[in-house]
Amino acid sequence: MPMEGCRLRLTLTDGSTVERDIADLLMGPMFEAIRKDAVAFRQVTVESGTVVWPNGADLCPDVLIWGGPPPKSSAVPPQSLTLKSPSLVR
């Protein structure tokens, strides 16, 4: 579910709900309209466990839930997370 700004509220398969700020992930030409237009951002849907937009842009579920590859343990995803583009992480 889209929220204010570039935030999404996600309901996971176990029923838990997490919020993610994805502003830094919306890079490149596929995300340009989504990044600049709130109406375009709010057209997000879920298909096969992946968030997608009508223009074909999508985001990896592991990045949305864990901020990268999932841990190998039975860890619980953080309730709230501001995600960073890999190019911005140092």
C-alpha positions as CSV (number, residue, x, y, z in Angstrom):
1,M,0.0,0.0,0.0
2,P,1.5,3.4,-1.0
3,M,1.9,6.0,1.7
4,E,3.0,9.6,1.9
5,G,6.3,10.4,0.1
6,C,8.0,7.3,-1.2
7,R,6.9,5.0,1.6
8,L,5.2,1.6,1.2
9,R,3.4,-0.4,3.8
10,L,3.9,-4.1,3.1
11,T,2.0,-7.1,4.6
12,L,4.3,-10.1,4.6
13,T,3.3,-13.7,4.1
14,D,3.3,-14.3,7.9
15,G,0.8,-11.5,8.3
16,S,3.2,-9.0,9.8
17,T,3.2,-5.4,8.5
18,V,6.4,-3.4,7.7
19,E,6.9,0.1,6.4
20,R,9.7,1.0,3.9
21,D,11.0,4.3,2.6
22,I,12.1,3.4,-0.9
23,A,13.0,6.9,-2.2
24,D,16.7,6.0,-2.7
25,L,15.8,2.8,-4.7
26,L,13.8,4.8,-7.3
27,M,16.8,5.4,-9.5
28,G,17.2,5.2,-13.3
29,P,15.0,5.8,-16.3
30,M,12.4,3.1,-15.3
31,F,11.7,4.9,-12.1
32,E,11.8,8.5,-13.3
33,A,8.0,9.1,-13.7
34,I,7.4,7.1,-10.4
35,R,9.9,9.3,-8.6
36,K,8.6,12.6,-9.9
37,D,4.8,12.0,-9.9
38,A,2.9,10.9,-6.7
39,V,0.0,9.6,-8.9
40,A,2.4,7.3,-10.8
41,F,4.0,6.2,-7.5
42,R,0.5,5.3,-6.1
43,Q,-0.2,2.9,-9.0
44,V,2.0,0.3,-7.3
45,T,0.6,-3.2,-7.1
46,V,1.9,-6.6,-6.0
47,E,2.3,-9.4,-8.5
48,S,3.8,-12.8,-7.4
49,G,5.2,-11.2,-4.2
50,T,6.9,-8.3,-6.0
51,V,5.9,-4.7,-6.0
52,V,5.4,-3.5,-9.6
53,W,4.3,-0.4,-11.5
54,P,2.3,-0.3,-14.7
55,N,5.4,0.7,-16.7
56,G,7.2,-2.5,-15.8
57,A,9.4,-1.2,-13.0
58,D,9.7,-3.5,-10.0
59,L,11.7,-4.0,-6.8
60,C,13.2,-7.1,-5.4
61,P,11.3,-8.5,-2.4
62,D,14.5,-9.3,-0.5
63,V,15.6,-5.7,-0.8
64,L,12.2,-4.4,0.3
65,I,12.0,-6.8,3.3
66,W,15.6,-7.1,4.5
67,G,17.4,-4.3,2.8
68,G,19.4,-6.9,0.8
69,P,19.7,-10.7,0.8
70,P,17.7,-12.4,3.6
71,P,19.7,-13.6,6.6
72,K,20.1,-17.4,6.9
73,S,18.6,-17.5,10.4
74,S,15.0,-17.1,11.6
75,A,15.5,-13.3,11.9
76,V,12.5,-11.0,11.9
77,P,12.5,-8.1,9.4
78,P,12.7,-4.6,11.0
79,Q,9.4,-2.9,11.5
80,S,10.6,0.3,9.7
81,L,13.5,0.7,7.4
82,T,14.8,3.4,5.1
83,L,16.4,1.7,2.2
84,K,19.5,3.0,0.4
85,S,20.5,2.4,-3.2
86,P,23.6,0.1,-3.4
87,S,25.4,3.0,-5.2
88,L,24.8,5.2,-2.2
89,V,26.1,2.8,0.5
90,R,29.7,3.3,1.3
